[in-house]
Amino acid sequence: MEIAVNLVREDDGPRSGPVMVGWFRANDKGGLLYDPPERVSFRQTNRAHAKSAARCPAVIQMESRYFLVRCPFDLHIGFDRDKDGKAKLVNRAGIASPVRGSKLGELLTLVSEVEWRYPDRPTIQLILPYVFVADETVYMTQLAPFAHYRPDPLPGTIFGGRFPVSVWPRQIMWAFEWHEPQKDIVLRRGDPLFYVQFEHDGPERPVQLVEAEKTPALMAYLDHIGGIVNYVNQTFSLFKAAEAARPARLLTPKLRD
């Protein structure tokens, strides 16, 4: 059952113009590695012919509604089991890996085997610093980068998800279900990692994605709702309580120097 979340307040007038969605890095450490999300667009394509797909309004509309997050570093990961049968990740790149082994464990985790959806499909999670936030009712969907071609397909599927960033802004991650664990996962810096799509009160309003200022009110609210998933199973049931505790404004666009 979906829980409706309504952030419209008495002083809100009719909604018009772009829907503003903010993004920021929860942790600035190594922030240079994590590129800003970018709108999905294939500009270097054939537009000479009037009937070219690159000029099709339906294609342009579709592409404009997705934003791309790129992989921040090179990874070459294998799956194995130790002598006791316990599942483990293997850094296939070894000493040639650009990511130190001690740091790799902080970024990439193998989900406990009892939490896998299928007993033969390991689940891994890549921790990322991205957070999205909005002051209107906006749902974000995370999904695979379906419009980008990979000559070497990944041996599984990503875990998508949908939740309201207007009341539940939280740090997202890349979660992957490994359908063929005998095949390695190879990711390169700059590869399309996933898309995000934003839903709001009408398809006629475009989305304007801006970098958000980490104001004290925003960070305090993140602390207020943070980590709850570790203590309860159905976090969606807490949306009403979160909305009641939410400040009227969370999104402040970051000023550029």
C-alpha positions as CSV (number, residue, x, y, z in Angstrom):
1,M,0.0,0.0,0.0
2,E,1.4,3.4,-1.0
3,I,1.2,6.2,1.6
4,A,0.3,9.6,0.2
5,V,2.5,12.4,1.4
6,N,1.3,16.0,1.0
7,L,3.6,18.9,1.6
8,V,1.3,21.6,0.3
9,R,0.9,24.2,3.1
10,E,-1.6,27.1,3.5
11,D,0.8,29.7,2.2
12,D,1.5,27.7,-1.0
13,G,0.1,29.1,-4.2
14,P,-0.5,27.3,-7.4
15,R,2.5,25.3,-8.6
16,S,4.0,26.5,-11.8
17,G,7.4,26.5,-13.5
18,P,10.1,23.8,-13.0
19,V,10.1,21.5,-10.0
20,M,13.3,22.2,-8.1
21,V,15.1,19.1,-6.7
22,G,18.4,19.5,-4.8
23,W,21.3,17.1,-4.6
24,F,24.4,17.2,-2.4
25,R,27.1,14.9,-1.1
26,A,26.4,13.8,2.5
27,N,30.2,13.4,3.0
28,D,32.6,15.8,1.3
29,K,35.6,13.5,1.8
30,G,36.8,12.6,-1.6
31,G,34.0,14.6,-3.1
32,L,36.0,15.3,-6.3
33,L,35.5,11.7,-7.2
34,Y,31.7,11.9,-7.2
35,D,30.6,13.9,-10.3
36,P,27.4,15.9,-10.2
37,P,24.4,14.1,-11.6
38,E,23.8,15.0,-15.2
39,R,20.7,15.0,-17.4
40,V,20.5,12.1,-19.8
41,S,21.1,13.5,-23.2
42,F,22.6,12.1,-26.4
43,R,23.6,15.4,-28.1
44,Q,26.3,14.1,-30.4
45,T,23.8,12.3,-32.6
46,N,22.4,12.7,-36.1
47,R,19.9,15.5,-36.2
48,A,20.2,16.4,-39.9
49,H,17.1,14.5,-41.0
50,A,13.7,15.8,-39.8
51,K,12.6,12.3,-38.9
52,S,15.8,11.5,-36.9
53,A,15.2,9.8,-33.6
54,A,17.4,12.5,-32.0
55,R,14.8,15.1,-33.0
56,C,11.7,13.1,-31.9
57,P,9.8,15.0,-29.3
58,A,8.9,11.8,-27.5
59,V,12.5,10.7,-27.3
60,I,13.6,14.1,-26.1
61,Q,10.9,14.2,-23.5
62,M,11.9,10.8,-22.2
63,E,15.6,11.5,-22.0
64,S,15.1,14.9,-20.3
65,R,13.3,13.2,-17.3
66,Y,16.2,11.0,-16.3
67,F,19.4,12.0,-14.6
68,L,22.6,10.0,-14.7
69,V,25.0,9.1,-11.9
70,R,28.4,7.9,-13.0
71,C,30.7,5.3,-11.4
72,P,33.3,7.1,-9.3
73,F,36.2,4.6,-9.5
74,D,37.5,1.5,-11.2
75,L,36.4,-1.8,-9.7
76,H,37.0,-5.5,-10.7
77,I,35.3,-7.7,-8.1
78,G,34.8,-11.5,-8.0
79,F,32.8,-13.7,-5.7
80,D,34.1,-16.7,-3.8
81,R,33.7,-18.7,-0.6
82,D,36.3,-19.4,2.1
83,K,37.2,-22.8,3.4
84,D,34.3,-22.7,5.7
85,G,31.8,-21.9,2.9
86,K,31.3,-18.3,3.9
87,A,30.7,-15.9,1.0
88,K,33.3,-13.2,0.3
89,L,34.3,-10.6,-2.3
90,V,37.6,-10.9,-4.1
91,N,39.5,-7.8,-5.4
92,R,40.5,-9.3,-8.8
93,A,42.7,-6.2,-9.6
94,G,44.9,-7.0,-6.6
95,I,47.8,-4.6,-6.2
96,A,46.9,-3.0,-9.6
97,S,43.7,-1.8,-8.2
98,P,43.4,2.0,-8.0
99,V,41.4,1.6,-4.8
100,R,43.4,0.5,-1.8
101,G,42.2,-2.8,-0.3
102,S,41.7,-1.1,3.1
103,K,39.4,1.5,1.5
104,L,37.5,-1.0,-0.7
105,G,35.9,-2.6,2.3
106,E,34.6,0.8,3.4
107,L,33.0,1.4,0.0
108,L,31.7,-2.1,-1.1
109,T,29.9,-4.5,1.1
110,L,28.5,-8.0,0.6
111,V,25.1,-8.2,2.1
112,S,24.6,-11.0,4.7
113,E,23.6,-14.2,3.0
114,V,20.4,-14.6,5.0
115,E,19.2,-11.3,3.4
116,W,19.7,-12.3,-0.2
117,R,16.4,-12.6,-2.2
118,Y,17.6,-15.8,-3.7
119,P,20.1,-18.3,-2.2
120,D,22.3,-18.4,-5.3
121,R,22.3,-14.6,-6.0
122,P,24.6,-12.6,-3.8
123,T,23.7,-8.9,-3.2
124,I,26.4,-6.2,-2.9
125,Q,26.1,-2.6,-2.0
126,L,28.3,0.3,-3.1
127,I,28.1,3.1,-0.7
128,L,27.7,6.6,-2.3
129,P,27.4,10.1,-0.8
130,Y,24.5,11.3,-3.0
131,V,21.4,12.7,-1.3
132,F,18.4,14.2,-3.1
133,V,15.9,16.6,-1.5
134,A,12.8,18.7,-2.5
135,D,10.4,21.1,-0.8
136,E,7.4,19.8,-2.9
137,T,6.0,16.3,-2.9
138,V,8.5,14.5,-5.2
139,Y,9.2,10.8,-5.5
140,M,12.5,9.6,-6.8
141,T,13.0,6.3,-8.6
142,Q,16.4,4.7,-9.0
143,L,16.8,2.4,-11.9
144,A,19.4,0.9,-14.3
145,P,21.0,3.0,-17.0
146,F,18.9,1.3,-19.7
147,A,19.7,3.8,-22.5
148,H,23.4,3.4,-22.3
149,Y,24.9,0.4,-24.0
150,R,27.5,-1.8,-22.3
151,P,29.6,-4.1,-24.6
152,D,30.3,-6.2,-21.5
153,P,27.0,-6.5,-19.7
154,L,27.0,-6.7,-15.9
155,P,26.2,-10.3,-14.6
156,G,23.1,-9.3,-12.8
157,T,20.6,-6.4,-12.1
158,I,20.6,-3.4,-9.9
159,F,18.1,-3.0,-7.1
160,G,15.9,-0.1,-7.9
161,G,13.8,1.8,-5.5
162,R,11.2,4.6,-5.2
163,F,10.6,6.9,-2.2
164,P,9.7,10.6,-1.5
165,V,12.8,12.7,-1.3
166,S,10.6,15.5,0.0
167,V,10.1,13.8,3.4
168,W,12.7,11.0,3.2
169,P,16.0,12.5,1.8
170,R,18.6,9.9,2.5
171,Q,22.0,8.8,1.3
172,I,21.5,6.4,-1.6
173,M,23.7,3.5,-2.7
174,W,24.2,1.2,-5.7
175,A,22.8,-2.2,-4.8
176,F,23.4,-5.1,-7.2
177,E,21.9,-8.6,-7.4
178,W,24.6,-10.9,-8.8
179,H,22.7,-13.4,-11.0
180,E,25.9,-15.0,-12.3
181,P,28.4,-14.9,-9.4
182,Q,30.9,-17.0,-11.5
183,K,31.3,-13.9,-13.6
184,D,33.2,-10.9,-12.3
185,I,31.8,-7.4,-11.9
186,V,33.8,-4.8,-13.8
187,L,33.1,-1.2,-13.4
188,R,35.1,1.7,-14.7
189,R,35.3,5.3,-13.6
190,G,32.8,7.3,-15.6
191,D,30.6,4.3,-16.5
192,P,26.9,5.0,-16.2
193,L,26.0,3.5,-12.8
194,F,22.3,4.3,-12.5
195,Y,19.5,6.8,-13.4
196,V,17.2,8.7,-11.2
197,Q,13.8,9.9,-12.2
198,F,11.6,12.4,-10.3
199,E,7.8,12.3,-10.2
200,H,5.7,15.3,-9.0
201,D,2.3,16.8,-9.4
202,G,2.1,17.0,-13.2
203,P,4.0,15.8,-16.2
204,E,4.0,19.3,-17.8
205,R,6.5,20.7,-15.2
206,P,10.2,19.9,-15.9
207,V,12.7,19.1,-13.2
208,Q,15.4,21.6,-12.4
209,L,18.2,19.8,-10.5
210,V,20.4,22.1,-8.4
211,E,23.2,21.5,-5.9
212,A,21.8,22.1,-2.4
213,E,23.4,24.0,0.5
214,K,23.9,21.8,3.5
215,T,22.1,24.1,5.9
216,P,21.9,23.4,9.6
217,A,18.1,22.7,9.3
218,L,18.7,20.2,6.5
219,M,21.5,18.3,8.3
220,A,19.6,18.2,11.5
221,Y,16.6,16.7,9.7
222,L,18.8,14.1,8.1
223,D,20.1,13.1,11.5
224,H,16.6,12.9,12.8
225,I,15.5,10.3,10.2
226,G,18.9,8.7,9.7
227,G,19.7,5.1,10.5
228,I,16.1,4.2,11.2
229,V,16.2,1.3,8.7
230,N,18.5,-0.5,11.1
231,Y,15.7,-0.6,13.7
232,V,12.4,-1.0,11.9
233,N,11.3,-3.0,8.9
234,Q,8.6,-0.8,7.3
235,T,10.2,2.7,7.2
236,F,7.4,3.9,4.9
237,S,5.1,3.8,7.9
238,L,7.1,6.6,9.4
239,F,6.5,9.1,6.6
240,K,3.7,10.9,8.4
241,A,5.8,11.3,11.5
242,A,8.7,12.5,9.4
243,E,6.5,15.0,7.6
244,A,5.3,16.4,11.0
245,A,8.9,16.9,12.1
246,R,10.0,18.4,8.8
247,P,11.0,22.1,8.6
248,A,9.0,24.1,6.1
249,R,12.1,24.5,4.0
250,L,14.9,22.1,3.4
251,L,16.2,23.0,0.0
252,T,18.4,26.0,-0.4
253,P,20.3,26.2,-3.8
254,K,24.1,26.5,-3.3
255,L,25.5,29.8,-4.4
256,R,28.4,29.6,-6.9
257,D,31.5,31.8,-6.4
